[in-house]
C-alpha cells in the first residue's frame, strides 16, 4: 500500500504527459516488476483525460522495460539458460551494455509513435 506521501509525490509528476508516464512506468517496472508497477499506477490513470492513451503508454513502457536488465524479464533468463546449455555465457553486465540503451531507444520510439496518435 502506498503512503499518502508517496501518492502525493506520484500525483505531482504530471502523469498526463506521455514521456513522463512512460519514464515512470519503465523505472517502476524495473524496481518492482511490470505487473505490480501497472497495478500501482492504476489509481493515477483512471483520473486522466485520455485514459486509453495512458494505458497504451503504460503497456508499452512496462513491456519494453523488461529488456533493461537481465533480471527484468523471465524471457531474458530463459535465453541465458538456453545459451548456457550451448556453452555461451552471458552475464548481467554483458546484457546491460545492450539492454539498457535498447530499452531507452525502444521506449523513446514508443513515446514518439504514441504521441503521433
N, C-alpha and C positions, 0 to 999 in steps of 0.2 A: 504494500500500500504506500502511496506517495504521501509525503508530509505536506502540510499546507504551504510550507516554504518552497518545496520542490515544484508543486503545482503552480505557484506564483511565478517562479523562475521560468518554467517552461512556457507558461502563458505569455510571458513578456518577450518571447523570442520571435514574434511575428511569423508564426507557422503558416499564415495565409500566403506567404511568399514562397514560391516553388523552390528556389535554391536553398532557402533556409530549411524548409521542411525536409527536403531531400538530404541535406547535410546532417541534420539532427537525426533523421531515421538511420542513415548509414553509420553514424557514430554509435548510436544507441544499439543498433543491431550487432555491432562488434563488442559491445560491453556486456549485453545480456542475451544475445542471440536474437534472431529475427522475430520469432513468434511473441516472446514477451515484449519486445520493442513495439510491435504493432499494437498489442493489447494495451500497452502503456500510453500510446499516442491516441488511441481511440476516443477518449473523452474530449480531447482537444480538437479532433477532426469534425465531430458532429455539430459544432457551432460555426464552422467555416461556411462562407457563402457558396463556394464551389467545391462541395463535398466530393463529388465524383472525381474531379481533377486531383484533389488532395489524396484520395485513396489510390489512384493510379500512381501518383508520385511515391507514396509510401510503399506500395507493392514493388515498384521498380527499384527504389533505393535499398529496401530490405533484402531483396533478392540478390542484387549485384554486390552488396556489401559483404556477402559471404566469400567473395574472392580475395578480400583484403589480406587475410592471413590464412595459414594452413589450417588452423582450427576453426575458421569461420564457417565452414560447411562440411557436412558429413561426406559430400561428394569429393571434396579435396582429400579427405582421409582415405577414402576408397581408392582413389587414383594413386596415392602414395603407397598404399599397401600392395596394389597390383604392380606398381613399378618395382617395389622392393622384391616381389616374387620373381621378377625378371633380372634382378641384380642391379637395379638402378636405385641409388639413394637420393632422396630429396628431403632436405631439412627445412626447418622453419624459415631461416634467412634466405635460402635459395628461392623458396616460394614467395617470400615477402618482396624480394627485389623485383619480381614480375607482378605479383598480385596487387601490391599497393598502388603502383602507377596505373595498372589496368583498371582497378576499381575506380580510382579518381576519374580516369578518362571516360569510362562507360557511364558512370553516374552523371558526369557533365554532359555527355551526349544525350542521355535520357532527359535531363533537365531542359536542354535546348529543344529536343524533339517535343516534349510535353508542353513547353512554353509556346510552341507554334500552334498547338491545337486549341 
